[in-house]
């Protein structure tokens, strides 16, 4: 697992701590600073590092297949460690 994560990777992991993360949520995250392509590549890196999991779940009564992202156990551990070591002022 990578020890140093980019700011965008950290933002995504912290966002997933709050619940599931959809592709539409991805477009809203850091809208001005990062392109959608950059965010998609970042998500892929997090999945490869086993910090996120991706699930495509077909929507009942439609042809849409939404994709959801959530933290793996390693991702949850990273978030817990990050929050525990975050500098307090």
C-alpha positions in Angstrom: 0.0 0.0 0.0 1.2 3.5 -0.8 2.2 5.4 2.3 1.9 9.0 0.8 -1.5 9.8 -0.6 -2.3 12.9 -2.7 -4.7 15.5 -1.4 -7.4 14.3 -3.8 -7.0 10.7 -2.7 -7.3 11.8 1.0 -10.5 13.8 0.1 -12.0 10.8 -1.6 -11.3 8.5 1.3 -12.6 11.0 3.8 -15.8 11.4 1.7 -16.3 7.7 1.6 -16.2 7.6 5.4 -19.6 9.3 5.4 -21.2 6.5 3.3 -21.3 5.3 -0.2 -19.8 7.4 -3.0 -21.4 7.5 -6.5 -20.0 8.6 -9.8 -22.2 11.7 -9.6 -20.7 12.5 -6.2 -17.3 12.2 -7.9 -18.2 15.0 -10.3 -19.1 17.3 -7.4 -15.9 16.7 -5.4 -13.2 19.4 -5.8 -15.0 20.7 -8.9 -12.7 23.6 -9.7 -9.4 22.0 -8.8 -9.5 18.6 -10.5 -10.8 17.3 -13.8 -13.2 14.4 -14.0 -10.6 12.4 -15.7 -8.1 13.0 -12.9 -10.7 12.0 -10.3 -11.5 8.8 -12.2 -7.7 7.9 -12.3 -7.4 8.7 -8.6 -10.4 6.4 -7.8 -8.7 3.6 -9.9 -5.5 4.0 -7.9 -7.4 3.8 -4.6 -9.1 0.6 -5.8 -5.8 -0.9 -6.9 -4.3 -0.1 -3.4 -7.3 -1.9 -1.9 -8.5 1.3 -0.1 -11.8 1.5 -2.0 -14.2 -1.1 -3.5 -16.4 -0.5 -6.6 -19.8 -2.1 -7.0 -22.1 -1.8 -10.0 -25.7 -2.4 -8.9 -28.4 -2.4 -11.5 -31.4 -0.1 -10.7 -34.7 -2.0 -10.6 -37.1 -1.0 -13.4 -34.5 0.8 -15.5 -31.5 0.0 -17.7 -29.3 2.2 -15.5 -26.4 0.6 -13.6 -25.2 3.0 -10.9 -21.6 2.5 -9.6 -21.0 2.8 -5.9 -17.7 3.2 -4.1 -17.1 2.4 -0.4 -14.1 1.9 1.9 -12.5 -1.5 2.3 -11.2 -2.6 5.7 -7.8 -1.1 4.8 -9.5 2.1 3.8 -11.4 2.3 7.1 -8.2 1.7 8.9 -6.5 4.5 7.0 -9.3 6.9 7.8 -9.2 6.0 11.5 -5.5 6.4 11.6 -5.7 9.8 9.7 -8.4 11.1 12.1 -6.4 9.9 15.1 -3.3 11.6 14.0 -4.8 14.8 12.6 -3.2 17.8 14.3 -5.5 19.5 16.8 -5.3 23.2 17.4 
